[in-house]
Amino acid sequence: MRSFFKNVLANIVAIMIIGAVFLLFLVMVIAASAFSSDSKPNIKANSVLILDFKTQIIDSPSEDNQQLFSLNEKQKSIMVFDILEAIKNAKKDDKIKGISIETDGIKAGMTQLDDIRAALEDFKKSGKFVYAYGNVVSQSAYYLGSVADKYFLNPAGGIDLKGLSTEVLYMKSFAEKFGIGIEVIRHGKYKSAVEPFLRDDMSPENREQLSTLLNDIWSINSAKMANSRKIDTAQFKTVVDSLYGMIPDLSLKYKLADQLIQKTEYDNLLKSKLILKEKDKLNKISFNTYIGNLDNDNIKKDNQIAILYASGAIYNGEGYDAVYAENFVKEIRKLSDDDKVKAVVFRINSPGGSANASDEILFELQQLKKKKPLIASFGDYAASGGYYIAMAADKIYSEPNTLTGSIGVFGMIPYFKELANKNGLNSYAVNTNANSNMYSPINGITPGGISMMTKSVEQTYKRFVHFVTVNRKKSFEQIDEIGGGRVWSGTRAKEIGLVDDLGTLNDAITFAAQKVKLKDYNVATYPKKVSKFEQLFKDMSEDEISARIIKNKIGLDNYKVFEQITNPKLQSSVMMEMPYHIKFD
């Protein structure tokens, strides 16, 4: 017995020691991280600012999913606003002589690439160079790199220039085959978020809106690439249709690239550009390092323009990886009560989500607008619920390639009666009232439930359109005609009056500052980034670990479909959500 207690005590002590060591290790990691972020690197003269494959460009702090113990520590997430500020600063920085774009597959959204591209065009006005180098180059990486003075390609590389396409997976027959029932209630013939569950082919309405949307985006982006490379638009179309970019020699022949060289030769070329000797070191500075070196101490801290980011789907409750109403409302109230904040730029990059959560957020933004100006700026997406929450804004800026509108509502209720019955499972309920068991995962939704959900969808749609009519100063009939769940490009949204102007996040900030007559101010971002320590414990939850495993197994796009069926936040509720995502890959 004595030896038993001795062993137990030894184990307890061992566990305590291991716990203490682990805690000490955590403290050291966090302290090291804080120290490294506080210390500013020394930028040498005659340096080149480099945008490489290690850079993941994000729109807001909530999109930074770097883990405390990440397997890919070399990859850094940088907010597009910081990159734009860095390029603006580098334009007048005597130590920075040029910018080198060295990325084969950049991770960024369409509007983010647009903004960086425009900033690089402005940078070139300084007389400094912008060069680009690629190996096997994705379409999005080439879209950015084509802005360079010269584009260099590896002799064994290629450019994946092919145009835009979208493919929608339809699963009506699949669901029927496996005994999965799906009740769908929607308003709007274009509300195609639920179309894959209703049919096995693409509806004419959905084909029409997708064709218009893709052609709007491609016409803008292809024109920019052709113009930068000084290629006739008709010839550029032939080059894309023929996939000439895949063959290095044809890339050179048809002016997609200026020279075929190896990476070492490219670095030597940069040295020659900087008039360096062969033995001299080429000073390449990453954007992450350069941003950490920027000094904002001379800006008046008492005058703030706040950027409030709404990135991701909209949900009820609390969370950090999307737009959660409970957290978001607290942020809005903080900004409303903060006397240092003189105006708010509401940056939206959301496909929508819960109608109830969207309504909560809209109400709080309306209260904030009573105290200070609220200017909306659209990123890649401002659709459905993402568009709805912008209806409190004094002015709305959209980017040309923003996917916006999708003024429509739907409800989707999956049930598994046939699947259960086929496998010997039966479910029976005892009720006190006609609709006590309104929804059952096995037996589905009652007729009374369907009736009330339909009324709820219709009521929510009318409420949606009402707020749009007030903000856009149009009649119900005018908004209903361009609503119906249809998604528009930012360019079209401006033409039909869904937004006020085409412009970047910086344009929105500038307008907000002018509205409150500020010349000296600093820009602060909200919500604040979640610390790595908080992320560690958030990522250790059972649900989060399970979600990560499933995402890795089936892929992110397939996971989004899976989540529509299984996520309790998306079930038995009225949704304002866009039907799809478009990537410029």
GUMIMAR-328914 format. One record per residue (C-alpha): chain; x, y, z; residue number from 1. Coordinates in pm, 1 decimal. Layout:
// residues N
   kette          X          Y          Z    nr
       A          X          Y          Z   NUM
...
//
This chain:
// residues 585
   kette          X          Y          Z    nr
       A        0.0        0.0        0.0     1
       A      286.0      234.2       85.8     2
       A      445.2      174.5     -255.6     3
       A      107.3      240.6     -419.8     4
       A       77.8      584.7     -256.4     5
       A      441.7      649.3     -340.0     6
       A      374.4      577.8     -710.5     7
       A       60.0      792.1     -711.6     8
       A      247.1     1080.2     -549.0     9
       A      535.1     1042.4     -795.4    10
       A      289.7     1056.4    -1087.8    11
       A      118.6     1366.2     -947.6    12
       A      455.7     1540.3     -905.3    13
       A      557.1     1438.7    -1258.6    14
       A      234.2     1577.9    -1403.0    15
       A      281.3     1902.7    -1210.0    16
       A      639.6     1936.9    -1336.9    17
       A      535.4     1869.7    -1697.0    18
       A      251.8     2121.0    -1663.0    19
       A      487.0     2381.6    -1517.6    20
       A      741.1     2325.5    -1796.9    21
       A      466.8     2352.0    -2059.8    22
       A      335.8     2673.6    -1902.0    23
       A      687.3     2819.0    -1889.6    24
       A      736.6     2724.8    -2254.4    25
       A      411.7     2902.1    -2347.0    26
       A      518.2     3216.0    -2162.2    27
       A      858.4     3212.8    -2336.1    28
       A      700.6     3167.2    -2681.1    29
       A      452.5     3450.9    -2623.8    30
       A      723.0     3676.2    -2478.1    31
       A      952.0     3603.0    -2773.1    32
       A      668.6     3679.3    -3013.0    33
       A      594.5     4009.2    -2837.3    34
       A      964.3     4102.2    -2827.9    35
       A     1013.4     4026.5    -3197.2    36
       A      710.0     4235.4    -3292.4    37
       A      830.5     4530.1    -3081.9    38
       A     1187.2     4538.4    -3214.9    39
       A     1222.6     4723.5    -3544.9    40
       A     1459.0     4581.5    -3808.6    41
       A     1721.0     4800.2    -3974.7    42
       A     1642.5     4871.9    -4341.0    43
       A     1965.0     4909.9    -4540.7    44
       A     2022.0     5149.7    -4826.1    45
       A     1985.6     5020.5    -5183.6    46
       A     1719.9     4763.1    -5087.6    47
       A     1450.6     4587.1    -5289.0    48
       A     1104.9     4526.8    -5139.0    49
       A      993.3     4173.0    -5216.0    50
       A      648.2     4012.2    -5239.5    51
       A      701.2     3636.7    -5238.3    52
       A      519.1     3304.8    -5189.9    53
       A      556.1     3328.7    -4810.5    54
       A      307.6     3616.8    -4801.1    55
       A      -61.5     3542.5    -4745.4    56
       A     -266.4     3855.5    -4803.0    57
       A     -575.7     3891.1    -4584.9    58
       A     -841.8     4159.9    -4557.6    59
       A     -892.4     4170.7    -4179.8    60
       A     -741.0     4052.5    -3849.3    61
       A    -1005.8     3778.4    -3811.0    62
       A     -872.1     3604.3    -4124.7    63
       A     -531.4     3546.3    -3966.6    64
       A     -546.2     3177.0    -3880.8    65
       A     -178.3     3130.0    -3796.0    66
       A     -149.7     2879.2    -3512.1    67
       A       78.8     2909.3    -3209.9    68
       A      254.6     2587.4    -3313.5    69
       A      212.7     2618.1    -3689.9    70
       A      379.3     2372.8    -3925.7    71
       A      428.4     2657.7    -4173.3    72
       A      583.1     2932.5    -3961.7    73
       A      756.1     3082.8    -4266.5    74
       A      428.2     3194.4    -4418.3    75
       A      314.8     3531.4    -4287.5    76
       A      -33.7     3677.5    -4304.1    77
       A      -36.9     4046.8    -4391.0    78
       A     -340.6     4272.7    -4411.2    79
       A     -390.1     4434.8    -4749.9    80
       A     -422.6     4778.0    -4584.9    81
       A      -69.9     4738.5    -4439.6    82
       A       68.7     4635.4    -4780.4    83
       A      -85.3     4941.7    -4942.7    84
       A       62.4     5166.0    -4672.5    85
       A      401.3     4998.7    -4721.5    86
       A      396.1     5058.5    -5098.5    87
       A      292.4     5421.8    -5044.5    88
       A      578.3     5468.3    -4795.6    89
       A      831.5     5285.3    -5016.3    90
       A      751.4     5524.3    -5301.5    91
       A      923.3     5806.8    -5112.0    92
       A     1172.2     5595.7    -4912.3    93
       A     1524.9     5657.8    -5048.4    94
       A     1641.8     5322.6    -4914.2    95
       A     1393.0     5130.6    -5131.7    96
       A     1498.3     5130.1    -5496.9    97
       A     1234.6     4898.3    -5636.4    98
       A      985.8     4618.3    -5581.1    99
       A     1026.5     4255.9    -5688.8   100
       A      718.4     4032.1    -5723.2   101
       A      828.0     3670.2    -5681.8   102
       A      515.4     3466.1    -5627.4   103
       A      382.3     3174.9    -5831.6   104
       A       55.4     3129.2    -5643.6   105
       A      -40.0     3432.8    -5440.9   106
       A     -310.1     3390.6    -5175.6   107
       A     -536.7     3692.3    -5201.2   108
       A     -886.8     3791.0    -5307.5   109
       A     -974.5     3967.7    -5632.7   110
       A    -1028.3     4311.8    -5483.2   111
       A     -711.3     4280.6    -5275.8   112
       A     -512.6     4211.4    -5592.5   113
       A     -684.1     4508.9    -5759.5   114
       A     -581.4     4742.7    -5477.7   115
       A     -220.5     4621.1    -5470.0   116
       A     -200.1     4644.2    -5848.0   117
       A     -322.3     5005.7    -5838.4   118
       A      -72.6     5087.4    -5560.7   119
       A      211.6     4941.3    -5770.5   120
       A      102.9     5150.6    -6069.2   121
       A      126.5     5457.7    -5848.1   122
       A      464.0     5341.0    -5710.4   123
       A      608.8     5330.0    -6064.4   124
       A      536.3     5701.6    -6104.2   125
       A      829.3     5763.2    -5867.3   126
       A     1068.9     5635.0    -6133.7   127
       A     1155.0     5328.8    -5924.2   128
       A     1128.2     4986.7    -6088.0   129
       A      882.1     4702.1    -6042.5   130
       A     1004.3     4364.1    -6171.3   131
       A      838.2     4023.8    -6153.8   132
       A      967.4     3666.8    -6173.4   133
       A      775.6     3341.5    -6198.5   134
       A      821.6     2966.8    -6229.5   135
       A      482.7     2793.3    -6265.3   136
       A      256.8     3095.8    -6229.4   137
       A     -110.1     3092.3    -6128.8   138
       A     -354.3     3324.4    -6305.4   139
       A     -395.9     3545.4    -5997.5   140
       A      -17.6     3573.7    -5953.5   141
       A       20.8     3674.3    -6317.6   142
       A     -262.2     3927.1    -6288.0   143
       A      -60.0     4099.5    -6017.5   144
       A      281.6     4043.1    -6175.3   145
       A      176.4     4171.6    -6517.9   146
       A      175.3     4523.3    -6372.7   147
       A      557.6     4508.4    -6356.5   148
       A      789.9     4702.2    -6589.0   149
       A      932.8     4366.4    -6695.0   150
       A      817.5     4008.7    -6641.1   151
       A     1076.1     3729.7    -6624.3   152
       A      983.8     3361.5    -6656.1   153
       A     1175.2     3043.1    -6581.8   154
       A     1274.4     2863.7    -6907.9   155
       A     1100.1     2548.3    -6779.7   156
       A      804.6     2734.2    -6626.8   157
       A      463.0     2843.6    -6748.6   158
       A      172.4     3081.8    -6692.0   159
       A     -172.4     2939.8    -6612.9   160
       A     -364.4     3203.1    -6808.2   161
       A     -701.4     3059.4    -6909.6   162
       A     -991.1     3292.1    -6815.0   163
       A    -1265.2     3240.5    -6557.5   164
       A    -1496.6     2947.5    -6499.9   165
       A    -1729.3     2831.2    -6225.3   166
       A    -1863.0     2481.9    -6169.9   167
       A    -2166.1     2417.1    -5948.9   168
       A    -2220.7     2075.3    -5789.3   169
       A    -2585.6     1959.5    -5800.5   170
       A    -2704.6     1690.4    -5560.6   171
       A    -3082.3     1647.4    -5581.0   172
       A    -3060.4     1289.8    -5714.0   173
       A    -2775.5     1212.1    -5474.3   174
       A    -2989.6     1320.9    -5177.7   175
       A    -3287.2     1119.8    -5305.1   176
       A    -3071.3      811.8    -5365.4   177
       A    -2951.3      807.2    -5006.9   178
       A    -3283.4      904.2    -4852.5   179
       A    -3194.0     1260.6    -4752.2   180
       A    -3489.6     1499.9    -4767.9   181
       A    -3441.3     1874.9    -4793.7   182
       A    -3721.6     2126.1    -4748.3   183
       A    -3632.8     2456.5    -4914.9   184
       A    -3814.6     2789.0    -4886.8   185
       A    -3673.9     3086.5    -5075.3   186
       A    -3764.8     3423.5    -5220.0   187
       A    -3612.1     3527.0    -5549.8   188
       A    -3565.9     3331.8    -5871.4   189
       A    -3192.1     3407.0    -5858.1   190
       A    -3146.3     3286.8    -5497.7   191
       A    -2930.7     2995.5    -5609.2   192
       A    -2773.3     2924.7    -5269.6   193
       A    -3018.2     2633.4    -5239.2   194
       A    -3047.9     2545.4    -5609.2   195
       A    -2804.8     2248.1    -5588.7   196
       A    -3048.6     2078.5    -5347.4   197
       A    -3355.5     2141.9    -5568.6   198
       A    -3243.6     2022.1    -5910.1   199
       A    -2977.5     1831.0    -6102.8   200
       A    -2891.8     2098.8    -6356.2   201
       A    -2831.5     2472.7    -6366.6   202
       A    -3138.1     2693.3    -6399.4   203
       A    -3146.8     2947.7    -6687.2   204
       A    -3161.8     3228.8    -6428.4   205
       A    -2849.9     3108.0    -6250.2   206
       A    -2665.2     3053.2    -6580.1   207
       A    -2757.2     3408.8    -6682.8   208
       A    -2630.6     3571.4    -6363.8   209
       A    -2310.7     3363.1    -6354.4   210
       A    -2232.2     3439.8    -6718.0   211
       A    -2287.5     3813.2    -6665.6   212
       A    -2084.0     3812.9    -6344.9   213
       A    -1784.9     3619.4    -6483.2   214
       A    -1775.1     3825.9    -6803.1   215
       A    -1791.5     4151.6    -6604.2   216
       A    -1494.1     4046.5    -6391.9   217
       A    -1290.3     3898.8    -6676.3   218
       A    -1343.6     4196.0    -6909.0   219
       A    -1197.5     4428.2    -6642.1   220
       A     -905.8     4204.6    -6544.2   221
       A     -809.1     4091.7    -6894.5   222
       A     -808.6     4454.1    -7013.5   223
       A     -570.4     4548.0    -6730.5   224
       A     -332.2     4263.2    -6813.7   225
       A     -339.8     4334.5    -7187.6   226
       A     -281.7     4705.2    -7128.1   227
       A       10.2     4645.4    -6889.2   228
       A      174.1     4403.7    -7132.3   229
       A       96.2     4630.5    -7431.6   230
       A      -92.2     4352.8    -7611.4   231
       A     -388.9     4415.9    -7840.0   232
       A     -710.0     4299.5    -7667.2   233
       A     -808.8     4074.3    -7958.2   234
       A     -464.0     3912.8    -7958.8   235
       A     -473.0     3874.3    -7580.4   236
       A     -802.3     3685.1    -7613.1   237
       A     -638.7     3450.3    -7865.0   238
       A     -342.9     3399.0    -7631.6   239
       A     -574.5     3307.6    -7342.1   240
       A     -803.9     3086.3    -7553.0   241
       A     -502.7     2900.4    -7693.3   242
       A     -331.9     2852.9    -7351.2   243
       A       -6.6     2989.6    -7496.2   244
       A      107.9     3088.0    -7146.8   245
       A      169.8     2722.3    -7059.8   246
       A      467.5     2708.2    -7301.8   247
       A      760.2     2938.2    -7204.7   248
       A      866.8     3004.7    -7565.4   249
       A      511.3     3101.3    -7660.8   250
       A      485.5     3322.3    -7350.2   251
       A      789.8     3506.8    -7480.7   252
       A      664.8     3515.7    -7841.0   253
       A      325.2     3657.5    -7747.5   254
       A      468.8     3912.6    -7498.8   255
       A      338.8     3758.3    -7176.5   256
       A      702.8     3755.7    -7058.3   257
       A     1004.3     3970.6    -7148.2   258
       A     1281.5     3717.9    -7091.2   259
       A     1332.4     3350.3    -7000.2   260
       A     1593.8     3325.6    -6724.7   261
       A     1678.4     3121.0    -6416.5   262
       A     1618.8     3262.9    -6067.8   263
       A     1990.7     3316.0    -6003.2   264
       A     2015.2     3513.0    -6327.4   265
       A     1716.6     3719.9    -6216.1   266
       A     1886.1     3804.2    -5884.5   267
       A     2201.5     3905.4    -6076.0   268
       A     1985.3     4123.4    -6300.0   269
       A     1847.2     4298.3    -5989.6   270
       A     2206.3     4355.4    -5873.7   271
       A     2289.5     4516.5    -6208.5   272
       A     1978.9     4734.9    -6177.1   273
       A     2105.0     4853.5    -5836.9   274
       A     2460.2     4895.9    -5976.7   275
       A     2599.5     4639.6    -5730.0   276
       A     2920.0     4443.1    -5774.0   277
       A     2904.4     4065.0    -5813.2   278
       A     3037.4     4010.7    -5460.4   279
       A     2789.2     4256.1    -5307.2   280
       A     2484.8     4118.5    -5127.1   281
       A     2142.1     4186.8    -5269.8   282
       A     1930.9     4338.4    -4991.6   283
       A     1581.1     4193.6    -5023.2   284
       A     1328.1     4315.2    -4766.8   285
       A     1000.8     4128.1    -4719.3   286
       A      680.9     4326.1    -4686.5   287
       A      632.6     4181.7    -4339.4   288
       A      973.2     4315.4    -4227.5   289
       A      921.8     4651.4    -4393.5   290
       A      575.9     4700.8    -4242.4   291
       A      724.7     4634.0    -3897.8   292
       A      970.2     4917.4    -3961.8   293
       A      712.5     5184.5    -4045.4   294
       A      693.8     5466.5    -3792.5   295
       A      359.2     5624.3    -3708.8   296
       A      465.2     5807.0    -3392.8   297
       A      417.8     6150.0    -3549.1   298
       A       44.9     6099.5    -3603.8   299
       A     -203.4     6250.2    -3360.7   300
       A     -351.2     5961.1    -3164.7   301
       A     -652.6     6156.7    -3038.9   302
       A     -807.2     6166.0    -3385.4   303
       A     -893.9     5822.5    -3517.6   304
       A    -1059.6     5689.0    -3827.9   305
       A    -1164.1     5338.4    -3726.5   306
       A    -1185.0     5053.1    -3975.7   307
       A    -1444.7     4804.8    -3854.0   308
       A    -1393.4     4475.4    -4037.0   309
       A    -1679.0     4234.1    -4107.6   310
       A    -1505.3     3935.4    -4269.0   311
       A    -1664.7     3595.5    -4321.3   312
       A    -2010.7     3446.7    -4279.9   313
       A    -2254.1     3605.6    -4033.4   314
       A    -2367.0     3398.2    -3733.8   315
       A    -2548.5     3443.6    -3404.1   316
       A    -2355.6     3405.2    -3080.3   317
       A    -1984.8     3437.9    -3008.2   318
       A    -1674.6     3348.8    -3209.3   319
       A    -1361.9     3486.4    -3372.5   320
       A    -1325.1     3327.4    -3717.5   321
       A    -1626.6     3497.4    -3881.0   322
       A    -1882.0     3771.1    -3801.6   323
       A    -2056.9     3670.6    -3477.7   324
       A    -2337.6     3905.6    -3378.9   325
       A    -2273.1     3906.6    -3003.5   326
       A    -1905.0     3997.2    -3040.6   327
       A    -1969.2     4237.8    -3324.7   328
       A    -2238.3     4435.4    -3143.9   329
       A    -1992.6     4489.9    -2854.7   330
       A    -1733.3     4627.0    -3099.8   331
       A    -1986.3     4865.8    -3253.8   332
       A    -2088.6     4998.2    -2910.6   333
       A    -1722.9     5049.4    -2816.1   334
       A    -1662.8     5257.1    -3128.0   335
       A    -1981.5     5450.6    -3069.5   336
       A    -1872.1     5549.4    -2717.8   337
       A    -1505.1     5616.3    -2800.0   338
       A    -1450.7     5992.8    -2829.5   339
       A    -1116.8     5940.6    -3007.7   340
       A    -1297.1     5772.8    -3297.4   341
       A    -1427.3     6051.5    -3519.9   342
       A    -1560.0     5836.8    -3806.0   343
       A    -1596.2     5467.7    -3888.6   344
       A    -1514.9     5294.4    -4216.4   345
       A    -1711.7     4971.4    -4226.7   346
       A    -1511.5     4723.0    -4436.6   347
       A    -1734.3     4436.2    -4548.4   348
       A    -1601.1     4112.4    -4696.4   349
       A    -1893.5     3878.9    -4628.8   350
       A    -2125.4     3652.1    -4831.1   351
       A    -2393.8     3688.7    -4560.8   352
       A    -2544.0     3431.2    -4325.6   353
       A    -2805.3     3445.4    -4051.3   354
       A    -3086.7     3695.0    -4115.4   355
       A    -3140.3     3745.9    -3742.3   356
       A    -2771.5     3813.1    -3673.9   357
       A    -2753.5     4050.5    -3972.8   358
       A    -3052.3     4241.8    -3838.1   359
       A    -2892.8     4276.9    -3492.8   360
       A    -2576.3     4417.3    -3647.6   361
       A    -2767.1     4657.2    -3874.1   362
       A    -2960.1     4801.0    -3578.6   363
       A    -2643.2     4872.8    -3378.5   364
       A    -2479.3     5034.3    -3682.2   365
       A    -2782.5     5258.8    -3720.8   366
       A    -2732.5     5372.2    -3359.9   367
       A    -2363.3     5437.7    -3424.6   368
       A    -2443.8     5649.3    -3731.3   369
       A    -2647.9     5884.7    -3511.2   370
       A    -2320.6     5977.4    -3334.9   371
       A    -2056.5     5971.5    -3610.1   372
       A    -2018.8     5918.1    -3987.0   373
       A    -2029.4     5558.4    -4111.7   374
       A    -1877.1     5488.7    -4453.7   375
       A    -1901.2     5139.2    -4607.4   376
       A    -1623.1     4984.6    -4814.8   377
       A    -1682.1     4653.9    -4996.7   378
       A    -1408.8     4392.8    -5042.1   379
       A    -1445.3     4067.1    -5239.3   380
       A    -1800.6     4005.8    -5114.5   381
       A    -2080.5     4222.6    -4984.3   382
       A    -2374.2     4002.2    -5068.9   383
       A    -2705.2     3912.3    -4907.7   384
       A    -2654.0     3961.0    -4530.7   385
       A    -2319.8     4123.3    -4614.0   386
       A    -2503.9     4383.0    -4822.4   387
       A    -2788.4     4413.0    -4569.6   388
       A    -2558.0     4529.7    -4287.3   389
       A    -2425.0     4808.6    -4511.8   390
       A    -2766.7     4973.5    -4518.2   391
       A    -2677.0     5192.7    -4220.6   392
       A    -2392.7     5364.4    -4410.9   393
       A    -2384.9     5729.9    -4513.9   394
       A    -2199.7     5631.5    -4830.6   395
       A    -2107.5     5298.1    -4992.3   396
       A    -1787.0     5235.0    -5188.0   397
       A    -1754.8     4914.9    -5389.8   398
       A    -1461.7     4780.2    -5586.2   399
       A    -1530.5     4696.5    -5954.9   400
       A    -1484.8     4323.4    -5889.2   401
       A    -1684.9     4306.4    -5565.0   402
       A    -1962.9     4046.5    -5570.9   403
       A    -2255.5     4238.4    -5429.0   404
       A    -2634.3     4246.0    -5401.3   405
       A    -2792.6     3901.5    -5368.1   406
       A    -3096.7     4066.8    -5212.1   407
       A    -3284.8     3750.5    -5126.5   408
       A    -3372.5     3515.0    -4842.0   409
       A    -3396.9     3139.9    -4797.8   410
       A    -3453.3     2867.8    -4541.8   411
       A    -3328.4     2508.8    -4575.7   412
       A    -3430.2     2217.9    -4352.5   413
       A    -3264.5     1877.3    -4410.2   414
       A    -3416.2     1554.6    -4275.0   415
       A    -3324.9     1186.7    -4302.9   416
       A    -3646.7      981.7    -4287.0   417
       A    -3582.7      752.5    -4584.8   418
       A    -3219.8      703.0    -4490.3   419
       A    -3322.1      613.1    -4135.1   420
       A    -3602.4      379.5    -4246.2   421
       A    -3374.4      197.6    -4491.2   422
       A    -3142.0      122.9    -4203.4   423
       A    -3412.7        4.9    -3964.6   424
       A    -3455.3      329.8    -3773.2   425
       A    -3801.8      471.5    -3700.7   426
       A    -3895.1      776.9    -3498.4   427
       A    -4228.0      856.5    -3328.9   428
       A    -4315.9     1161.8    -3120.9   429
       A    -4571.1     1240.3    -2853.0   430
       A    -4691.1     1603.3    -2868.2   431
       A    -4907.5     1837.9    -2665.3   432
       A    -4974.1     2072.2    -2957.1   433
       A    -5008.2     2059.1    -3334.8   434
       A    -4650.0     2175.7    -3395.5   435
       A    -4471.5     2084.5    -3071.1   436
       A    -4234.6     1871.8    -3277.7   437
       A    -4220.4     2124.2    -3562.0   438
       A    -3880.9     1997.7    -3680.1   439
       A    -3734.2     1650.9    -3645.0   440
       A    -3403.0     1538.7    -3803.6   441
       A    -3579.0     1212.9    -3895.1   442
       A    -3934.6     1315.7    -3990.6   443
       A    -3862.3     1665.1    -4116.7   444
       A    -4081.8     1971.6    -4073.6   445
       A    -4458.5     1977.8    -4015.5   446
       A    -4700.2     2143.5    -4264.5   447
       A    -4760.2     2414.7    -4005.4   448
       A    -4387.0     2466.0    -3977.5   449
       A    -4350.2     2499.7    -4354.7   450
       A    -4632.1     2753.0    -4361.2   451
       A    -4472.8     2969.0    -4092.0   452
       A    -4122.0     2938.2    -4240.4   453
       A    -4260.5     3056.5    -4574.4   454
       A    -4420.8     3356.4    -4404.8   455
       A    -4095.7     3422.2    -4219.9   456
       A    -3892.9     3414.9    -4543.5   457
       A    -4136.9     3652.2    -4715.5   458
       A    -4142.6     3888.8    -4417.4   459
       A    -3763.0     3891.1    -4396.0   460
       A    -3735.0     3964.0    -4768.1   461
       A    -3973.7     4259.8    -4736.2   462
       A    -3773.4     4388.6    -4438.5   463
       A    -3451.4     4347.8    -4638.8   464
       A    -3590.8     4541.7    -4935.3   465
       A    -3733.9     4808.9    -4703.6   466
       A    -3391.4     4897.1    -4561.4   467
       A    -3241.1     4898.0    -4911.5   468
       A    -3513.0     5136.1    -5036.7   469
       A    -3440.6     5376.1    -4748.4   470
       A    -3063.8     5371.6    -4797.4   471
       A    -3065.7     5375.8    -5177.6   472
       A    -3363.6     5613.9    -5202.5   473
       A    -3555.8     5390.1    -5442.1   474
       A    -3901.3     5233.9    -5448.0   475
       A    -3981.8     4877.8    -5340.2   476
       A    -4055.8     4788.0    -5703.1   477
       A    -3719.4     4923.7    -5822.8   478
       A    -3523.2     4721.9    -5565.3   479
       A    -3737.4     4411.3    -5611.4   480
       A    -3660.1     4421.0    -5983.4   481
       A    -3282.3     4412.0    -5928.4   482
       A    -3311.0     4193.9    -5615.2   483
       A    -3454.1     3844.0    -5624.4   484
       A    -3124.8     3706.9    -5495.9   485
       A    -2924.6     3816.4    -5800.7   486
       A    -2550.8     3879.3    -5753.7   487
       A    -2391.0     4172.5    -5936.5   488
       A    -2034.5     4288.3    -5994.7   489
       A    -1936.8     4615.8    -5828.5   490
       A    -1935.4     4785.6    -6168.6   491
       A    -2295.1     4681.9    -6237.0   492
       A    -2395.9     4760.9    -5877.4   493
       A    -2283.1     5120.8    -5934.9   494
       A    -2479.3     5139.8    -6262.8   495
       A    -2804.5     5018.4    -6103.4   496
       A    -2765.2     5225.0    -5786.1   497
       A    -2685.2     4957.3    -5526.2   498
       A    -2365.5     5146.5    -5430.7   499
       A    -2265.1     5513.1    -5443.5   500
       A    -1918.2     5497.7    -5592.9   501
       A    -1638.4     5269.5    -5709.8   502
       A    -1336.0     5301.0    -5485.4   503
       A    -1086.3     5133.4    -5257.6   504
       A    -1063.2     5109.3    -4880.7   505
       A     -826.5     5408.0    -4890.5   506
       A    -1086.0     5607.7    -5084.8   507
       A    -1340.0     5534.6    -4810.8   508
       A    -1090.9     5637.8    -4539.6   509
       A    -1008.1     5961.2    -4721.9   510
       A    -1377.8     6045.8    -4761.4   511
       A    -1444.5     5969.6    -4392.9   512
       A    -1160.5     6201.9    -4287.3   513
       A    -1290.3     6478.6    -4514.6   514
       A    -1640.7     6438.3    -4375.1   515
       A    -1514.4     6510.7    -4020.4   516
       A    -1258.3     6768.3    -4148.1   517
       A     -949.0     6581.9    -4029.7   518
       A     -604.7     6629.0    -4185.8   519
       A     -396.6     6460.3    -3915.3   520
       A     -530.9     6127.7    -3791.0   521
       A     -436.0     5768.3    -3743.8   522
       A     -617.9     5462.4    -3870.3   523
       A     -708.0     5193.4    -3615.1   524
       A     -850.5     4849.9    -3696.7   525
       A    -1131.0     4667.9    -3514.1   526
       A    -1197.4     4401.7    -3393.6   527
       A     -846.8     4356.5    -3259.0   528
       A     -654.1     4048.7    -3361.9   529
       A     -701.4     3743.8    -3136.1   530
       A     -373.0     3662.7    -2962.2   531
       A     -190.9     3336.8    -3034.9   532
       A     -250.2     3233.5    -2674.3   533
       A     -628.4     3269.3    -2720.4   534
       A     -608.3     3092.3    -3056.3   535
       A     -431.6     2797.8    -2894.2   536
       A     -720.8     2723.3    -2658.4   537
       A     -983.4     2807.5    -2921.8   538
       A     -827.0     2556.5    -3161.5   539
       A     -817.9     2282.5    -2897.2   540
       A    -1198.1     2256.2    -2870.5   541
       A    -1349.8     1927.2    -2982.7   542
       A    -1564.7     2091.2    -3252.7   543
       A    -1271.8     2287.0    -3394.7   544
       A    -1046.1     1980.8    -3411.1   545
       A    -1321.5     1777.4    -3581.2   546
       A    -1387.2     2055.0    -3831.4   547
       A    -1018.3     2078.1    -3920.1   548
       A     -995.7     1701.2    -3978.1   549
       A    -1300.6     1703.1    -4208.3   550
       A    -1175.7     2011.2    -4399.2   551
       A     -839.7     1843.3    -4461.0   552
       A    -1008.4     1522.7    -4579.8   553
       A    -1271.9     1664.8    -4818.6   554
       A    -1134.4     2009.2    -4905.6   555
       A    -1261.6     2356.8    -4814.7   556
       A    -1516.3     2391.0    -5098.5   557
       A    -1674.5     2052.0    -5026.3   558
       A    -1670.6     2130.9    -4654.7   559
       A    -1888.1     2439.3    -4716.2   560
       A    -2153.5     2216.2    -4877.2   561
       A    -2123.1     1966.0    -4591.3   562
       A    -2159.7     2249.5    -4339.0   563
       A    -2484.1     2371.8    -4499.2   564
       A    -2641.4     2037.0    -4413.0   565
       A    -2482.5     1970.3    -4073.0   566
       A    -2411.8     2306.3    -3905.9   567
       A    -2682.9     2373.9    -3642.7   568
       A    -2627.7     2748.3    -3690.8   569
       A    -2751.6     2711.0    -4049.4   570
       A    -3045.2     2478.8    -3987.0   571
       A    -3410.7     2571.6    -3932.2   572
       A    -3333.5     2941.5    -3966.4   573
       A    -3386.7     3209.1    -4227.8   574
       A    -3066.3     3287.5    -4413.5   575
       A    -2934.2     3580.8    -4614.8   576
       A    -2640.0     3418.4    -4788.3   577
       A    -2470.3     3431.8    -5126.4   578
       A    -2475.1     3107.7    -5328.5   579
       A    -2107.8     3074.5    -5419.0   580
       A    -1753.9     3208.7    -5401.7   581
       A    -1548.7     3303.0    -5707.5   582
       A    -1169.0     3283.8    -5697.8   583
       A     -940.4     3439.2    -5956.8   584
       A     -711.7     3132.5    -5981.4   585
//
